[in-house]
Amino acid sequence: MSKDTITLTDNTTGKQIELPILRGTKGAPTVDVRSLYKELGYFTYDPGFMSTASCRSAITFIDGAKGILMYRGYPIEVLAEHSNYLEVCFLLLNGELPTREELNEFTSIIQDHTMLHEALQNFYNGFRHDAHPMAIMVGIVGALSAFYQDSTDVHDARHREISAFRMIAKMPTIAAWSYKYSMGQPFVYPKANLSYTENFLHMMFAVPTEEYTPNPLFVKALDLILTLHADHEQNASTSTVRLTGSSEANPFAAVAAGIASLWGPAHGGANEAVIRMLEEITATGDIQPFIDRAKDRDDSFRLMGFGHRVYKNYDPRAKLIREICHQLVNELGTEKMPLLSTAMELEKVATEDEYFIQRKLYPNVDFYSGIILSAMGIPMNMFTVIFALARTVGWISHWNEMMQDPESRIGRPRQLYVGKDTRDYIPIDQR
Ligand code: ACO
């Protein structure tokens, strides 16, 4: 076997093939199985894509064992300390950090696109008053393609760029208005003199009757949450966006599909579950029974916010978010963040417990993000909406990368058919 191939032998026929091994910049070497069906007549079976690279990507790298997350080669810790969300958006979209001039230009383009077509308000008004904001998000983002048809030619690089600007710019407005609608409050228009994050808080919390100035620490914390959630390589929602876009569907439709995927509790909904669990623990005042239940194999209960499919070490995002949680509690006082002390106590007990140590179960990003969002007055049903807002740039960057990749093809998985073999049709009165 040569160095850069793997030899596969079909033990039934004795036929052998050499499969190339692809090596990226970092990460596990990848066996190129594209010729497998043609050469040997076999498919591969990998539910959940546990061992399958669905694409090549130069956007985000994760090393779960070492707890590393990098956007375009920059460690998340460095970006969290020195950058901000909008600069990270530029980086993810373009591959390089912007010069000051480029960032100013990008910021002003985004500010120019923050408004929504007025007719979109009719869509909001068509929803039931108690509609979940994620349901509204899926509907409104999907409807964008009906309003911005001048940027839906997926083969035109300029169209793709304008669509990207539009989605990044409009998502805070769409998200904040879904909250305003659920509260029965008037929609607040975006303001061009505010930063991206300030603008979102302004549209969420300003009311016509009084001035609203966002707390600078809230702005910093939210900007960090957006930065940490901006991308996470080929997760379920990003893969959904890629798969949807692979049929050349327009980007608004592809991102609406991504939002729908993110909505699931196994993906974007975990920080809500953390808050519910912390509330329950705080109410009982005793952590130990919850730890015992989490360890009990006969009990399906799990410590929410612990463990991660990819990170088998401390989630690097959780470390960063934990720090800002402490800054917030210093400023606001413990009474504004009643769940933080329970969270810290739980983290201490769990991370010293053999069960969690052996299984490499550490707090993930969701363990702290809900506490921060609650302290800002953001209701639980908006947590996933904020995740969607943050992840929009990641989705678009992946979609754009896919559209430019000559190896991209329409996503069309195979299957292992386990249904009935060919059988005779029996006329209805003989069955
Ligand atoms: N509490 C208690 N035990 C756990 C937990 C937990 N939170 N997570 C995993 N385990 C145990 C499992 O029971 C299993 O034990 P066993 O080996 O004795 O059978 C072992 O750890 C491995 O668990 P798996 O489910 O195989 O690990 P996997 O990597 O598939 O699961 C997941 C990852 C789904 C995130 C899991 O850790 C979990 O359910 N966590 C709680 C939910 C959560 O916080 N989700 C958010 C993920 S982060 C995000 O989406 C941004």
Residues whose N, C-alpha, C, O or C-beta is under 5 A from the ligand:
A	BS01	ACO	A266 H267 A270 A294 F301 R302 L303 M304 G305 F306 G307 H308 R309 R359 N364 D366
